[in-house]
Amino acid sequence: MDLRKLKTLIELVEGSGIAELEISEGEERVRITRTISAPQSIVTAAPQIAAAPVAPAAASPAPAAAPATPAAPEGHVVKSPMVGTFYRSASPGAKPFVDVGQSVNAGDTLCIIEAMKLLNEIDADQAGVIKAILVENGQPVEFGQPLFVIG
């Protein structure tokens, strides 16, 4: 089982409501569990699978996101409902859905998050003005990570 498949499985467990996933492929067996109190997944695998590099890679974005949160303007924070890749526009050359200073209404599309080859539109849950965009275009996002500040 390759590392890309393991990473995809970890993201699936993190983004869903399941607490444990176990998969067997031939002689290889992988069990991924998550605890309610900690957002990180615990990976237990057969010795021939190098799962250790996957866990630190998943933990790396969390500390980087922490310093950005205190510097954000005050207001309503729109958080990511899933793990995926953040996109500001519908296609690479298109105009972004929103910019800083733009007024939005509840239900307006703010961005797209691609998860498992599906494009999910993220809508504003309240009206206001975009005070900050906290994620760069094309960057991976975690579940619950702040994306926008609406004031």
C-alpha positions, 0 to 999 in steps of 0.5 A, a space after each residue: 500500500 503506497 503513502 498516497 493511498 494511506 494519506 487519502 485514507 487518513 483524510 477520509 477518516 478525518 473528514 467523516 464521522 467514523 472513528 476507526 477504519 481497518 483495511 487489509 490488502 493481501 498480507 498488509 493491514 492498516 488500521 486508522 483510528 481517531 479520538 474525539 478529543 484530539 483532531 489528529 489520526 493515529 496510524 497503526 500499520 504492519 512493519 513494512 509500511 512506513 506510516 510514521 512520515 504520514 503522521 508528522 506531515 498531517 500535523 505540520 499544517 496545524 502549528 502554521 495555522 495557529 499563528 495566523 489566527 490571532 492576527 486575523 481581524 475580529 468578526 465572524 470566522 467561516 471555517 472549513 467544513 472538510 479536509 481538501 484543497 482551497 480554491 478562490 475561483 471556479 477555474 484557474 484563470 477566472 475571477 475570485 468569488 470574493 475579495 477583501 472589502 467585498 460585501 456578501 450575503 448569506 448563501 453567496 459562494 466564497 470559495 471551493 474546496 476540492 476533496 476526493 476529486 469533488 468540488 464543494 462550494 463553501 457559502 457565506 453563512 451570514 451577510 457582511 463584508 469580507 475582512 480577511 482571506 486566511 488561506 492562499 489559493 491552492 493550499 490544503 486546508 484542514 477540517 475546522 481551519 479558519 478560511 474567511 473573516 466576515 465583519 
